[in-house]
Amino acid sequence: MSGSLWLKPPAAGATPLPAIPRPRRERSSTRPDHAPPPTPEARPEGGPAGRTAPGAGETAPGGAPPPAPVPDPRGSRTAPPTGPPPPDGDGLAADPLDELTERLGELAAAAVHPDEIAAVLESDGMTDDHIRLTYGRADSFALAEDLYARVERHHPEPEPPSGRAWHSELAGCLLRGLVFALPGLAYVLAAPLLAGEQGRFGLPAGTVPLLAGAVTGWVWNQALSHRAHTWLGLGDRPAAARTLLVGAPAGAAVGTAVALAAAAPTETAATVFAAGQSLYLAAATVLLVLGRERALLCALLPLSGAAPALHWDLPALLRVGLLLAPLTASVVLAGLVLRPGLHRGAGGRGGPPRSASLPYGLFGLGSGLLVLRAGTGDTLVSGVGAVIALTLSMGPAEWLLHRFRGQGLSRLRTLTTAREFRRAITGTLVLCLGGYLTVLLALALAAALAWPGASWPTLPRLITLLLIGAVLWLGLLLQAFGAVLSAATTCLVAVGAQAVQPAAGPAAAAGAATVLAVLTCALLVRPTAHRH
């Protein structure tokens, strides 16, 4: 909209500088409208002898009255005007701010804070020098405050939401949560195949290469997803497919290499499983980014055969078949949806900088390590119940993120002051976070009841789990609003504190949750944070 806020260009022959409004000289109340012309002695100094000053009864060529004189800035002479704004009723020139108010009336009426108007003025190229010269205000903020005070608050009515909008979004988010959790059944099927001697660091055999490959995949695919989503946001789906076509196989290769480097000579089976795990993570990333959750769910259906494995011993050949079927199906489906990326020139423009995706990878590292710590740390919830609860809760968490975003946009349209907006958005934040923690608590208790051999979590362990859940949800919220580096740094610091001192796990989680809560309140209570 560059240029939309400037005043109209001056008339032909006018000075290129904008005119500064000045009071007009008032006519004398004792002088009649048609006074006789002044005597020669009364003519201006330096004027031609025997002539009167124009404008005192003399007519211009063609019979039209001449323009009124205006002060000459070079002295006491008078000169014809160069087209200043016509005077209003009280004899003063029109205020240019009136025209600007008319131009920006709708925007100023919908703003909930003067800073929104100042941002528009600055983005349109209005400098402080131009504002001082044209409008007589010190800078864009002072001008925005005047515009904000002149215009009555008026917000357009929000469009009525579809009756099934939230229902459909909830179904999609729950589907994604199920897709996130189903791969965990693969570990149930593979457990007897990976059994062996006691592993390193007090963990079961094969755990180290599996964790190394999984964490590598989380970091790589989180950054890859961000880059592909950026292309999708630019409307270039072939470029997004091209990015995934190059990045997904590379991520699978890197994850396999890291797992192989972390494996001991006796952990061959775990290394093979880690390679399949890396391949699946790459294929799942492709399908999730391109919106093929239903196809991925169909590919994972064979893993439902792991349910009998919870109570009975299945043949090794059947276990291998149930593991290979979903892996093969997901890879084939990912290859089919990546066909647009094979076209020449699908990469499009140069694209966003790759460094912009690095913070998202770091957040994937921090959040992934927090989840693993919840399942393996001595001071946190024992067993796989915590990991199951956190994984399944990602579906409701995503829906609540959408809900918070929608409520923020709705409040922008309906509230009239910044204070009302801060109060409303803070209440929405508390409700959404409380709703997520309630769901997480219910899932943790359900997992403890349903999972064989799972111990009932104690109150301190449940509190720690809820703190980790708060860190994850607030981190995802900050990531959604662009503050991903702050979320990633906080998560990594919490993980580092737990690694240095395992007994400080609950304190580290509480500290991280507090920091993220403060950052969220400081950022998201501002109306401008929701206008993107």
Secondary structure, DSSP 8 states (H G I E B T S, - for coil): -TTTTS-----TT--SS-----B-----TTS-TT-----GGGS-TT--TT---TTSS---GGG------EE-TTSS-EE-------B-TTSBB--HHHHHHHHTHHHHHH-SSHHHHHHHHHHTT--HHHHHHHH--SSHHHHHHHHHHHS-----------TTHHHHHHHHHHHHHHHHHTTHHHHHHHHHHH--S--GGG--TTHHHHHHHHHHHHHHHHHHHHHHHHHHHTT-HHHHHHHHHHHHHHHHHHHHHHHHHH--TT-HHHHHHHHHHHHHHHHHHHHHHTT-HHHHHHHHGGGGGHHHHTTS---HHHHHHHHHHHHHHHHHHHHHHTGGGGSTTTT-S--S-GGGGHHHHHHHHHHHHHHHHHHH-TTS--SSHHHHHHHHTHHHHHHHHHHHHHHHHHHHHH--SHHHHHHHHHHHHHHHHHHHHHHHHHHHHHHHHHSTT-----HHHHHHHHHHHHHHHHHHHHHHTT-HHHHHHHHHHHHHHHHH-GGGHHHHHHHHHHHHHHHHHHHHTSGGGG--
